Amino acid sequence: MNGVLAPVGWAAEASGVSVSALVDRRHIQPGESVRLRVVVNGGDGVVDLAPLTDFDIHSQGTATQISMINMKTTRQVTHTYQLI
């Protein structure tokens, strides 16, 4: 039986903060895994994966990138998960 994950990418923006969620595969078989990246631009954010009840979820870590260009500071936080 195939599992279908959709959407491959999702984004939302509010109050200068944008969030996108991306998976590396669209189809998986039972027992296979998919990588989910949740990218928060302009903030931190807490990722609530409680609605993903059909998966075992394993955190793969969080990365933060801060940059300054023309005296404007930007922040990007990427949360990575393995869904099985």
Phi and psi restraints in degrees (range 20) as a CNS / XPLOR table:
assign (resid 1 and name C) (resid 2 and name N)
       (resid 2 and name CA) (resid 2 and name C) 1.0 -88.5 20.0 2
assign (resid 2 and name N) (resid 2 and name CA)
       (resid 2 and name C) (resid 3 and name N) 1.0 142.8 20.0 2
assign (resid 2 and name C) (resid 3 and name N)
       (resid 3 and name CA) (resid 3 and name C) 1.0 -103.8 20.0 2
assign (resid 3 and name N) (resid 3 and name CA)
       (resid 3 and name C) (resid 4 and name N) 1.0 141.7 20.0 2
assign (resid 3 and name C) (resid 4 and name N)
       (resid 4 and name CA) (resid 4 and name C) 1.0 -117.2 20.0 2
assign (resid 4 and name N) (resid 4 and name CA)
       (resid 4 and name C) (resid 5 and name N) 1.0 126.6 20.0 2
assign (resid 4 and name C) (resid 5 and name N)
       (resid 5 and name CA) (resid 5 and name C) 1.0 -107.4 20.0 2
assign (resid 5 and name N) (resid 5 and name CA)
       (resid 5 and name C) (resid 6 and name N) 1.0 125.7 20.0 2
assign (resid 5 and name C) (resid 6 and name N)
       (resid 6 and name CA) (resid 6 and name C) 1.0 -146.0 20.0 2
assign (resid 6 and name N) (resid 6 and name CA)
       (resid 6 and name C) (resid 7 and name N) 1.0 147.2 20.0 2
assign (resid 6 and name C) (resid 7 and name N)
       (resid 7 and name CA) (resid 7 and name C) 1.0 -80.5 20.0 2
assign (resid 7 and name N) (resid 7 and name CA)
       (resid 7 and name C) (resid 8 and name N) 1.0 162.2 20.0 2
assign (resid 7 and name C) (resid 8 and name N)
       (resid 8 and name CA) (resid 8 and name C) 1.0 -71.0 20.0 2
assign (resid 8 and name N) (resid 8 and name CA)
       (resid 8 and name C) (resid 9 and name N) 1.0 -35.8 20.0 2
assign (resid 8 and name C) (resid 9 and name N)
       (resid 9 and name CA) (resid 9 and name C) 1.0 -135.5 20.0 2
assign (resid 9 and name N) (resid 9 and name CA)
       (resid 9 and name C) (resid 10 and name N) 1.0 144.7 20.0 2
assign (resid 9 and name C) (resid 10 and name N)
       (resid 10 and name CA) (resid 10 and name C) 1.0 -142.3 20.0 2
assign (resid 10 and name N) (resid 10 and name CA)
       (resid 10 and name C) (resid 11 and name N) 1.0 142.1 20.0 2
assign (resid 10 and name C) (resid 11 and name N)
       (resid 11 and name CA) (resid 11 and name C) 1.0 -142.4 20.0 2
assign (resid 11 and name N) (resid 11 and name CA)
       (resid 11 and name C) (resid 12 and name N) 1.0 148.8 20.0 2
assign (resid 11 and name C) (resid 12 and name N)
       (resid 12 and name CA) (resid 12 and name C) 1.0 -143.6 20.0 2
assign (resid 12 and name N) (resid 12 and name CA)
       (resid 12 and name C) (resid 13 and name N) 1.0 152.0 20.0 2
assign (resid 12 and name C) (resid 13 and name N)
       (resid 13 and name CA) (resid 13 and name C) 1.0 -141.6 20.0 2
assign (resid 13 and name N) (resid 13 and name CA)
       (resid 13 and name C) (resid 14 and name N) 1.0 133.5 20.0 2
assign (resid 13 and name C) (resid 14 and name N)
       (resid 14 and name CA) (resid 14 and name C) 1.0 -154.6 20.0 2
assign (resid 14 and name N) (resid 14 and name CA)
       (resid 14 and name C) (resid 15 and name N) 1.0 137.6 20.0 2
assign (resid 14 and name C) (resid 15 and name N)
       (resid 15 and name CA) (resid 15 and name C) 1.0 47.5 20.0 2
assign (resid 15 and name N) (resid 15 and name CA)
       (resid 15 and name C) (resid 16 and name N) 1.0 45.1 20.0 2
assign (resid 15 and name C) (resid 16 and name N)
       (resid 16 and name CA) (resid 16 and name C) 1.0 78.9 20.0 2
assign (resid 16 and name N) (resid 16 and name CA)
       (resid 16 and name C) (resid 17 and name N) 1.0 0.4 20.0 2
assign (resid 16 and name C) (resid 17 and name N)
       (resid 17 and name CA) (resid 17 and name C) 1.0 -109.6 20.0 2
assign (resid 17 and name N) (resid 17 and name CA)
       (resid 17 and name C) (resid 18 and name N) 1.0 131.1 20.0 2
assign (resid 17 and name C) (resid 18 and name N)
       (resid 18 and name CA) (resid 18 and name C) 1.0 -119.0 20.0 2
assign (resid 18 and name N) (resid 18 and name CA)
       (resid 18 and name C) (resid 19 and name N) 1.0 145.5 20.0 2
assign (resid 18 and name C) (resid 19 and name N)
       (resid 19 and name CA) (resid 19 and name C) 1.0 -129.2 20.0 2
assign (resid 19 and name N) (resid 19 and name CA)
       (resid 19 and name C) (resid 20 and name N) 1.0 134.6 20.0 2
assign (resid 19 and name C) (resid 20 and name N)
       (resid 20 and name CA) (resid 20 and name C) 1.0 -133.2 20.0 2
assign (resid 20 and name N) (resid 20 and name CA)
       (resid 20 and name C) (resid 21 and name N) 1.0 147.4 20.0 2
assign (resid 20 and name C) (resid 21 and name N)
       (resid 21 and name CA) (resid 21 and name C) 1.0 -125.1 20.0 2
assign (resid 21 and name N) (resid 21 and name CA)
       (resid 21 and name C) (resid 22 and name N) 1.0 128.8 20.0 2
assign (resid 21 and name C) (resid 22 and name N)
       (resid 22 and name CA) (resid 22 and name C) 1.0 -132.9 20.0 2
assign (resid 22 and name N) (resid 22 and name CA)
       (resid 22 and name C) (resid 23 and name N) 1.0 139.4 20.0 2
assign (resid 22 and name C) (resid 23 and name N)
       (resid 23 and name CA) (resid 23 and name C) 1.0 -115.0 20.0 2
assign (resid 23 and name N) (resid 23 and name CA)
       (resid 23 and name C) (resid 24 and name N) 1.0 153.7 20.0 2
assign (resid 23 and name C) (resid 24 and name N)
       (resid 24 and name CA) (resid 24 and name C) 1.0 -89.9 20.0 2
assign (resid 24 and name N) (resid 24 and name CA)
       (resid 24 and name C) (resid 25 and name N) 1.0 -8.2 20.0 2
assign (resid 24 and name C) (resid 25 and name N)
       (resid 25 and name CA) (resid 25 and name C) 1.0 -143.7 20.0 2
assign (resid 25 and name N) (resid 25 and name CA)
       (resid 25 and name C) (resid 26 and name N) 1.0 151.0 20.0 2
assign (resid 25 and name C) (resid 26 and name N)
       (resid 26 and name CA) (resid 26 and name C) 1.0 -99.2 20.0 2
assign (resid 26 and name N) (resid 26 and name CA)
       (resid 26 and name C) (resid 27 and name N) 1.0 -25.3 20.0 2
assign (resid 26 and name C) (resid 27 and name N)
       (resid 27 and name CA) (resid 27 and name C) 1.0 -128.1 20.0 2
assign (resid 27 and name N) (resid 27 and name CA)
       (resid 27 and name C) (resid 28 and name N) 1.0 137.7 20.0 2
assign (resid 27 and name C) (resid 28 and name N)
       (resid 28 and name CA) (resid 28 and name C) 1.0 -140.3 20.0 2
assign (resid 28 and name N) (resid 28 and name CA)
       (resid 28 and name C) (resid 29 and name N) 1.0 156.4 20.0 2
assign (resid 28 and name C) (resid 29 and name N)
       (resid 29 and name CA) (resid 29 and name C) 1.0 -96.9 20.0 2
assign (resid 29 and name N) (resid 29 and name CA)
       (resid 29 and name C) (resid 30 and name N) 1.0 158.6 20.0 2
assign (resid 29 and name C) (resid 30 and name N)
       (resid 30 and name CA) (resid 30 and name C) 1.0 -54.0 20.0 2
assign (resid 30 and name N) (resid 30 and name CA)
       (resid 30 and name C) (resid 31 and name N) 1.0 133.9 20.0 2
assign (resid 30 and name C) (resid 31 and name N)
       (resid 31 and name CA) (resid 31 and name C) 1.0 90.5 20.0 2
assign (resid 31 and name N) (resid 31 and name CA)
       (resid 31 and name C) (resid 32 and name N) 1.0 -15.7 20.0 2
assign (resid 31 and name C) (resid 32 and name N)
       (resid 32 and name CA) (resid 32 and name C) 1.0 -83.0 20.0 2
assign (resid 32 and name N) (resid 32 and name CA)
       (resid 32 and name C) (resid 33 and name N) 1.0 166.6 20.0 2
assign (resid 32 and name C) (resid 33 and name N)
       (resid 33 and name CA) (resid 33 and name C) 1.0 -122.9 20.0 2
assign (resid 33 and name N) (resid 33 and name CA)
       (resid 33 and name C) (resid 34 and name N) 1.0 162.5 20.0 2
assign (resid 33 and name C) (resid 34 and name N)
       (resid 34 and name CA) (resid 34 and name C) 1.0 -135.8 20.0 2
assign (resid 34 and name N) (resid 34 and name CA)
       (resid 34 and name C) (resid 35 and name N) 1.0 145.8 20.0 2
assign (resid 34 and name C) (resid 35 and name N)
       (resid 35 and name CA) (resid 35 and name C) 1.0 -96.7 20.0 2
assign (resid 35 and name N) (resid 35 and name CA)
       (resid 35 and name C) (resid 36 and name N) 1.0 128.2 20.0 2
assign (resid 35 and name C) (resid 36 and name N)
       (resid 36 and name CA) (resid 36 and name C) 1.0 -110.6 20.0 2
assign (resid 36 and name N) (resid 36 and name CA)
       (resid 36 and name C) (resid 37 and name N) 1.0 126.7 20.0 2
assign (resid 36 and name C) (resid 37 and name N)
       (resid 37 and name CA) (resid 37 and name C) 1.0 -116.0 20.0 2
assign (resid 37 and name N) (resid 37 and name CA)
       (resid 37 and name C) (resid 38 and name N) 1.0 126.6 20.0 2
assign (resid 37 and name C) (resid 38 and name N)
       (resid 38 and name CA) (resid 38 and name C) 1.0 -111.5 20.0 2
assign (resid 38 and name N) (resid 38 and name CA)
       (resid 38 and name C) (resid 39 and name N) 1.0 116.9 20.0 2
assign (resid 38 and name C) (resid 39 and name N)
       (resid 39 and name CA) (resid 39 and name C) 1.0 -110.4 20.0 2
assign (resid 39 and name N) (resid 39 and name CA)
       (resid 39 and name C) (resid 40 and name N) 1.0 123.7 20.0 2
assign (resid 39 and name C) (resid 40 and name N)
       (resid 40 and name CA) (resid 40 and name C) 1.0 -112.7 20.0 2
assign (resid 40 and name N) (resid 40 and name CA)
       (resid 40 and name C) (resid 41 and name N) 1.0 115.8 20.0 2
assign (resid 40 and name C) (resid 41 and name N)
       (resid 41 and name CA) (resid 41 and name C) 1.0 -101.2 20.0 2
assign (resid 41 and name N) (resid 41 and name CA)
       (resid 41 and name C) (resid 42 and name N) 1.0 125.2 20.0 2
assign (resid 41 and name C) (resid 42 and name N)
       (resid 42 and name CA) (resid 42 and name C) 1.0 89.9 20.0 2
assign (resid 42 and name N) (resid 42 and name CA)
       (resid 42 and name C) (resid 43 and name N) 1.0 12.6 20.0 2
assign (resid 42 and name C) (resid 43 and name N)
       (resid 43 and name CA) (resid 43 and name C) 1.0 -172.1 20.0 2
assign (resid 43 and name N) (resid 43 and name CA)
       (resid 43 and name C) (resid 44 and name N) 1.0 -169.4 20.0 2
assign (resid 43 and name C) (resid 44 and name N)
       (resid 44 and name CA) (resid 44 and name C) 1.0 -101.3 20.0 2
assign (resid 44 and name N) (resid 44 and name CA)
       (resid 44 and name C) (resid 45 and name N) 1.0 -70.9 20.0 2
assign (resid 44 and name C) (resid 45 and name N)
       (resid 45 and name CA) (resid 45 and name C) 1.0 79.7 20.0 2
assign (resid 45 and name N) (resid 45 and name CA)
       (resid 45 and name C) (resid 46 and name N) 1.0 145.8 20.0 2
assign (resid 45 and name C) (resid 46 and name N)
       (resid 46 and name CA) (resid 46 and name C) 1.0 -112.4 20.0 2
assign (resid 46 and name N) (resid 46 and name CA)
       (resid 46 and name C) (resid 47 and name N) 1.0 127.8 20.0 2
assign (resid 46 and name C) (resid 47 and name N)
       (resid 47 and name CA) (resid 47 and name C) 1.0 -89.5 20.0 2
assign (resid 47 and name N) (resid 47 and name CA)
       (resid 47 and name C) (resid 48 and name N) 1.0 123.1 20.0 2
assign (resid 47 and name C) (resid 48 and name N)
       (resid 48 and name CA) (resid 48 and name C) 1.0 -105.0 20.0 2
assign (resid 48 and name N) (resid 48 and name CA)
       (resid 48 and name C) (resid 49 and name N) 1.0 104.9 20.0 2
assign (resid 48 and name C) (resid 49 and name N)
       (resid 49 and name CA) (resid 49 and name C) 1.0 -100.4 20.0 2
assign (resid 49 and name N) (resid 49 and name CA)
       (resid 49 and name C) (resid 50 and name N) 1.0 11.8 20.0 2
assign (resid 49 and name C) (resid 50 and name N)
       (resid 50 and name CA) (resid 50 and name C) 1.0 -55.2 20.0 2
assign (resid 50 and name N) (resid 50 and name CA)
       (resid 50 and name C) (resid 51 and name N) 1.0 -35.8 20.0 2
assign (resid 50 and name C) (resid 51 and name N)
       (resid 51 and name CA) (resid 51 and name C) 1.0 -66.4 20.0 2
assign (resid 51 and name N) (resid 51 and name CA)
       (resid 51 and name C) (resid 52 and name N) 1.0 -13.7 20.0 2
assign (resid 51 and name C) (resid 52 and name N)
       (resid 52 and name CA) (resid 52 and name C) 1.0 -87.6 20.0 2
assign (resid 52 and name N) (resid 52 and name CA)
       (resid 52 and name C) (resid 53 and name N) 1.0 65.1 20.0 2
assign (resid 52 and name C) (resid 53 and name N)
       (resid 53 and name CA) (resid 53 and name C) 1.0 -74.5 20.0 2
assign (resid 53 and name N) (resid 53 and name CA)
       (resid 53 and name C) (resid 54 and name N) 1.0 -15.7 20.0 2
assign (resid 53 and name C) (resid 54 and name N)
       (resid 54 and name CA) (resid 54 and name C) 1.0 -86.8 20.0 2
assign (resid 54 and name N) (resid 54 and name CA)
       (resid 54 and name C) (resid 55 and name N) 1.0 4.9 20.0 2
assign (resid 54 and name C) (resid 55 and name N)
       (resid 55 and name CA) (resid 55 and name C) 1.0 -127.5 20.0 2
assign (resid 55 and name N) (resid 55 and name CA)
       (resid 55 and name C) (resid 56 and name N) 1.0 149.3 20.0 2
assign (resid 55 and name C) (resid 56 and name N)
       (resid 56 and name CA) (resid 56 and name C) 1.0 -86.3 20.0 2
assign (resid 56 and name N) (resid 56 and name CA)
       (resid 56 and name C) (resid 57 and name N) 1.0 127.7 20.0 2
assign (resid 56 and name C) (resid 57 and name N)
       (resid 57 and name CA) (resid 57 and name C) 1.0 -111.5 20.0 2
assign (resid 57 and name N) (resid 57 and name CA)
       (resid 57 and name C) (resid 58 and name N) 1.0 127.9 20.0 2
assign (resid 57 and name C) (resid 58 and name N)
       (resid 58 and name CA) (resid 58 and name C) 1.0 -126.1 20.0 2
assign (resid 58 and name N) (resid 58 and name CA)
       (resid 58 and name C) (resid 59 and name N) 1.0 119.8 20.0 2
assign (resid 58 and name C) (resid 59 and name N)
       (resid 59 and name CA) (resid 59 and name C) 1.0 -67.5 20.0 2
assign (resid 59 and name N) (resid 59 and name CA)
       (resid 59 and name C) (resid 60 and name N) 1.0 135.6 20.0 2
assign (resid 59 and name C) (resid 60 and name N)
       (resid 60 and name CA) (resid 60 and name C) 1.0 -108.2 20.0 2
assign (resid 60 and name N) (resid 60 and name CA)
       (resid 60 and name C) (resid 61 and name N) 1.0 5.1 20.0 2
assign (resid 60 and name C) (resid 61 and name N)
       (resid 61 and name CA) (resid 61 and name C) 1.0 115.2 20.0 2
assign (resid 61 and name N) (resid 61 and name CA)
       (resid 61 and name C) (resid 62 and name N) 1.0 173.3 20.0 2
assign (resid 61 and name C) (resid 62 and name N)
       (resid 62 and name CA) (resid 62 and name C) 1.0 -131.0 20.0 2
assign (resid 62 and name N) (resid 62 and name CA)
       (resid 62 and name C) (resid 63 and name N) 1.0 136.2 20.0 2
assign (resid 62 and name C) (resid 63 and name N)
       (resid 63 and name CA) (resid 63 and name C) 1.0 -122.1 20.0 2
assign (resid 63 and name N) (resid 63 and name CA)
       (resid 63 and name C) (resid 64 and name N) 1.0 139.6 20.0 2
assign (resid 63 and name C) (resid 64 and name N)
       (resid 64 and name CA) (resid 64 and name C) 1.0 -121.0 20.0 2
assign (resid 64 and name N) (resid 64 and name CA)
       (resid 64 and name C) (resid 65 and name N) 1.0 132.8 20.0 2
assign (resid 64 and name C) (resid 65 and name N)
       (resid 65 and name CA) (resid 65 and name C) 1.0 -124.7 20.0 2
assign (resid 65 and name N) (resid 65 and name CA)
       (resid 65 and name C) (resid 66 and name N) 1.0 125.8 20.0 2
assign (resid 65 and name C) (resid 66 and name N)
       (resid 66 and name CA) (resid 66 and name C) 1.0 -121.7 20.0 2
assign (resid 66 and name N) (resid 66 and name CA)
       (resid 66 and name C) (resid 67 and name N) 1.0 131.4 20.0 2
assign (resid 66 and name C) (resid 67 and name N)
       (resid 67 and name CA) (resid 67 and name C) 1.0 -137.1 20.0 2
assign (resid 67 and name N) (resid 67 and name CA)
       (resid 67 and name C) (resid 68 and name N) 1.0 155.0 20.0 2
assign (resid 67 and name C) (resid 68 and name N)
       (resid 68 and name CA) (resid 68 and name C) 1.0 -127.8 20.0 2
assign (resid 68 and name N) (resid 68 and name CA)
       (resid 68 and name C) (resid 69 and name N) 1.0 120.6 20.0 2
assign (resid 68 and name C) (resid 69 and name N)
       (resid 69 and name CA) (resid 69 and name C) 1.0 -129.3 20.0 2
assign (resid 69 and name N) (resid 69 and name CA)
       (resid 69 and name C) (resid 70 and name N) 1.0 125.5 20.0 2
assign (resid 69 and name C) (resid 70 and name N)
       (resid 70 and name CA) (resid 70 and name C) 1.0 51.0 20.0 2
assign (resid 70 and name N) (resid 70 and name CA)
       (resid 70 and name C) (resid 71 and name N) 1.0 44.5 20.0 2
assign (resid 70 and name C) (resid 71 and name N)
       (resid 71 and name CA) (resid 71 and name C) 1.0 66.6 20.0 2
assign (resid 71 and name N) (resid 71 and name CA)
       (resid 71 and name C) (resid 72 and name N) 1.0 14.4 20.0 2
assign (resid 71 and name C) (resid 72 and name N)
       (resid 72 and name CA) (resid 72 and name C) 1.0 -110.3 20.0 2
assign (resid 72 and name N) (resid 72 and name CA)
       (resid 72 and name C) (resid 73 and name N) 1.0 123.2 20.0 2
assign (resid 72 and name C) (resid 73 and name N)
       (resid 73 and name CA) (resid 73 and name C) 1.0 -94.1 20.0 2
assign (resid 73 and name N) (resid 73 and name CA)
       (resid 73 and name C) (resid 74 and name N) 1.0 134.1 20.0 2
assign (resid 73 and name C) (resid 74 and name N)
       (resid 74 and name CA) (resid 74 and name C) 1.0 -124.3 20.0 2
assign (resid 74 and name N) (resid 74 and name CA)
       (resid 74 and name C) (resid 75 and name N) 1.0 151.0 20.0 2
assign (resid 74 and name C) (resid 75 and name N)
       (resid 75 and name CA) (resid 75 and name C) 1.0 -132.0 20.0 2
assign (resid 75 and name N) (resid 75 and name CA)
       (resid 75 and name C) (resid 76 and name N) 1.0 134.9 20.0 2
assign (resid 75 and name C) (resid 76 and name N)
       (resid 76 and name CA) (resid 76 and name C) 1.0 -133.4 20.0 2
assign (resid 76 and name N) (resid 76 and name CA)
       (resid 76 and name C) (resid 77 and name N) 1.0 126.5 20.0 2
assign (resid 76 and name C) (resid 77 and name N)
       (resid 77 and name CA) (resid 77 and name C) 1.0 -116.6 20.0 2
assign (resid 77 and name N) (resid 77 and name CA)
       (resid 77 and name C) (resid 78 and name N) 1.0 126.9 20.0 2
assign (resid 77 and name C) (resid 78 and name N)
       (resid 78 and name CA) (resid 78 and name C) 1.0 -117.3 20.0 2
assign (resid 78 and name N) (resid 78 and name CA)
       (resid 78 and name C) (resid 79 and name N) 1.0 120.4 20.0 2
assign (resid 78 and name C) (resid 79 and name N)
       (resid 79 and name CA) (resid 79 and name C) 1.0 -102.0 20.0 2
assign (resid 79 and name N) (resid 79 and name CA)
       (resid 79 and name C) (resid 80 and name N) 1.0 128.7 20.0 2
assign (resid 79 and name C) (resid 80 and name N)
       (resid 80 and name CA) (resid 80 and name C) 1.0 -118.3 20.0 2
assign (resid 80 and name N) (resid 80 and name CA)
       (resid 80 and name C) (resid 81 and name N) 1.0 135.4 20.0 2
assign (resid 80 and name C) (resid 81 and name N)
       (resid 81 and name CA) (resid 81 and name C) 1.0 -133.7 20.0 2
assign (resid 81 and name N) (resid 81 and name CA)
       (resid 81 and name C) (resid 82 and name N) 1.0 149.6 20.0 2
assign (resid 81 and name C) (resid 82 and name N)
       (resid 82 and name CA) (resid 82 and name C) 1.0 -106.2 20.0 2
assign (resid 82 and name N) (resid 82 and name CA)
       (resid 82 and name C) (resid 83 and name N) 1.0 123.3 20.0 2
assign (resid 82 and name C) (resid 83 and name N)
       (resid 83 and name CA) (resid 83 and name C) 1.0 -107.2 20.0 2
assign (resid 83 and name N) (resid 83 and name CA)
       (resid 83 and name C) (resid 84 and name N) 1.0 125.5 20.0 2
